[in-house]
């Protein structure tokens, strides 16, 4: 079974790009990536996904990674607010990328990228802008705790790798995130 939604053979590439600029609060982005990788690896359709990571991402790195890996899913993890997501500048400090800039960039790859996840605080405005050209976009309405962000991501991709649709994976994820202290 192919994991590709566009009819082509082969696994769907999940591009995990992360930024934690030196002038921002420290996040455990490596833990989030590890949990995603571990949860996908334990799923029935794990071979339908190919995880690629890009760390300390700058705006140019995002476009380069999309061009290099041709992902079906792009996942950003890091800092965000209502005005933009924080990527890194050439000096390692924050470089804010606006919702409009993200929307324009993703519009250029709308035939390949099918899903974008913005796992950063207050990215619902960005998600709305990107959704004008991308089929499925997830953004956060408010602030999200570092641990909750990792739980969200791991559960979401585990559901996808179990053969669930994006909508079903998101709904399952909301339940898991809400009740993450189940015993």
C-alpha positions as CSV (number, residue, x, y, z in Angstrom):
1,X,0.0,0.0,0.0
2,X,1.4,3.4,-1.0
3,X,1.3,6.2,1.5
4,X,1.2,8.7,-1.3
5,X,-2.0,10.6,-1.7
6,X,-1.1,11.9,-5.2
7,X,-1.2,8.4,-6.8
8,X,2.6,8.1,-7.1
9,X,4.4,5.1,-5.6
10,X,6.6,5.3,-2.5
11,X,6.4,6.7,1.0
12,X,5.1,10.1,1.9
13,X,8.0,12.3,3.1
14,X,7.3,14.1,6.3
15,X,9.6,17.2,6.6
16,X,10.1,18.2,10.2
17,X,11.7,21.6,10.3
18,X,12.5,23.2,13.6
19,X,13.9,26.5,14.9
20,X,14.7,27.5,18.4
21,X,16.6,30.8,18.0
22,X,19.2,31.8,20.6
23,X,17.1,34.7,21.7
24,X,14.0,32.6,22.5
25,X,12.9,30.3,25.3
26,X,14.5,26.8,24.9
27,X,12.2,24.1,23.6
28,X,12.7,20.3,23.5
29,X,12.3,20.0,19.7
30,X,14.6,17.0,19.6
31,X,12.3,15.2,22.0
32,X,9.3,16.0,19.7
33,X,11.1,14.7,16.7
34,X,12.1,11.5,18.6
35,X,8.6,10.9,19.7
36,X,7.2,11.3,16.2
37,X,9.8,8.9,14.8
38,X,9.2,6.4,17.5
39,X,5.4,6.5,17.2
40,X,5.5,6.2,13.4
41,X,7.9,3.3,13.7
42,X,5.3,1.4,15.8
43,X,2.4,1.8,13.4
44,X,1.1,-0.6,10.8
45,X,1.9,1.6,7.8
46,X,5.3,2.9,9.0
47,X,6.8,2.1,5.6
48,X,4.5,4.6,4.0
49,X,6.4,7.5,5.8
50,X,9.9,8.8,5.4
51,X,10.9,11.4,8.1
52,X,13.4,14.1,7.2
53,X,14.5,16.7,9.6
54,X,16.0,20.2,9.3
55,X,17.3,21.9,12.4
56,X,18.0,25.6,13.2
57,X,15.9,26.4,10.2
58,X,16.2,29.6,8.3
59,X,13.6,30.7,5.7
60,X,15.9,29.7,2.8
61,X,16.4,26.2,4.5
62,X,12.7,25.6,4.4
63,X,12.4,26.2,0.7
64,X,15.6,24.2,0.0
65,X,14.3,21.3,2.1
66,X,11.0,21.3,0.3
67,X,12.8,21.4,-3.1
68,X,15.2,18.6,-2.0
69,X,12.8,16.2,-0.4
70,X,9.5,17.0,-2.1
71,X,7.5,16.3,1.1
72,X,3.8,15.6,1.2
73,X,3.7,16.8,4.8
74,X,5.5,19.8,6.2
75,X,5.7,20.1,10.0
76,X,7.1,23.2,11.8
77,X,8.0,23.1,15.4
78,X,9.2,26.1,17.3
79,X,8.0,29.5,18.4
80,X,5.2,31.5,16.9
81,X,2.8,34.3,17.7
82,X,0.1,36.1,15.8
83,X,2.6,38.0,13.6
84,X,4.7,35.1,12.5
85,X,6.8,32.0,13.2
86,X,10.3,32.4,14.4
87,X,12.9,30.9,12.2
88,X,16.6,31.6,12.6
89,X,18.5,34.5,11.1
90,X,22.1,34.0,9.8
91,X,23.3,34.9,13.2
92,X,21.1,32.5,15.1
93,X,18.6,35.0,16.4
94,X,14.9,35.2,15.6
95,X,13.8,36.0,12.1
96,X,10.0,36.3,12.0
97,X,8.2,35.0,8.9
98,X,4.7,36.3,8.5
99,X,1.5,34.4,7.6
100,X,1.4,36.1,4.2
101,X,5.0,35.1,3.4
102,X,4.3,31.5,4.5
103,X,1.1,31.4,2.4
104,X,3.0,32.7,-0.7
105,X,5.8,30.2,-0.2
106,X,3.4,27.2,0.2
107,X,1.3,28.3,-2.8
108,X,4.4,27.6,-5.0
109,X,4.4,23.9,-3.9
110,X,0.6,23.3,-3.7
111,X,0.8,20.4,-6.1
112,X,3.1,18.4,-3.8
113,X,2.6,19.5,-0.2
114,X,-0.8,18.2,1.0
115,X,-0.6,18.9,4.7
116,X,1.1,21.6,6.8
117,X,1.3,21.4,10.6
118,X,2.4,24.6,12.5
119,X,3.1,23.3,16.0
120,X,3.9,26.6,17.5
121,X,1.9,29.1,19.6
122,X,-0.8,31.2,18.0
123,X,-0.4,30.0,14.4
124,X,-4.1,29.8,13.5
125,X,-3.8,32.9,11.4
126,X,-0.9,31.4,9.5
127,X,-2.8,28.1,9.0
128,X,-5.8,30.1,7.6
129,X,-3.6,31.9,5.1
130,X,-1.8,28.7,4.0
131,X,-5.1,26.8,3.7
132,X,-6.0,28.9,0.6
133,X,-3.6,26.7,-1.4
134,X,-2.8,23.6,0.8
135,X,-5.4,20.9,1.4
136,X,-5.0,20.4,5.1
137,X,-3.4,22.8,7.6
138,X,-3.1,22.6,11.4
139,X,-2.3,25.6,13.5
140,X,-2.6,26.4,17.2
141,X,-5.3,28.8,18.4
142,X,-3.3,29.9,21.5
143,X,-0.2,29.1,23.4
144,X,0.9,25.4,23.6
145,X,3.1,23.9,26.2
146,X,6.3,22.3,25.0
147,X,5.3,18.8,26.3
148,X,1.8,19.1,24.9
149,X,3.2,20.0,21.5
150,X,5.3,16.8,21.5
151,X,2.3,14.7,22.6
152,X,0.2,16.3,19.9
153,X,2.7,15.6,17.2
154,X,3.4,12.0,18.2
155,X,-0.3,11.1,18.4
156,X,-1.1,12.9,15.1
157,X,1.5,11.1,13.1
158,X,0.9,7.8,14.8
159,X,-2.7,8.0,13.7
160,X,-1.7,8.9,10.1
161,X,0.8,6.0,10.1
162,X,-2.1,3.7,11.3
163,X,-4.0,4.6,8.1
164,X,-6.3,7.3,9.5
165,X,-7.2,10.4,7.5
166,X,-5.8,13.8,8.5
167,X,-9.2,14.8,10.0
168,X,-9.5,11.5,11.9
169,X,-5.9,11.8,13.1
170,X,-6.5,15.4,14.2
171,X,-9.7,14.4,16.1
172,X,-8.0,11.5,17.8
173,X,-5.0,13.7,18.6
174,X,-7.3,16.2,20.3
175,X,-8.6,13.5,22.6
176,X,-5.1,12.2,23.4
177,X,-3.7,15.6,24.1
178,X,-6.7,16.5,26.3
179,X,-6.3,13.3,28.3
180,X,-2.5,12.8,28.1
181,X,-2.3,11.7,31.7
182,X,-4.4,8.5,31.1
183,X,-3.2,5.6,33.1
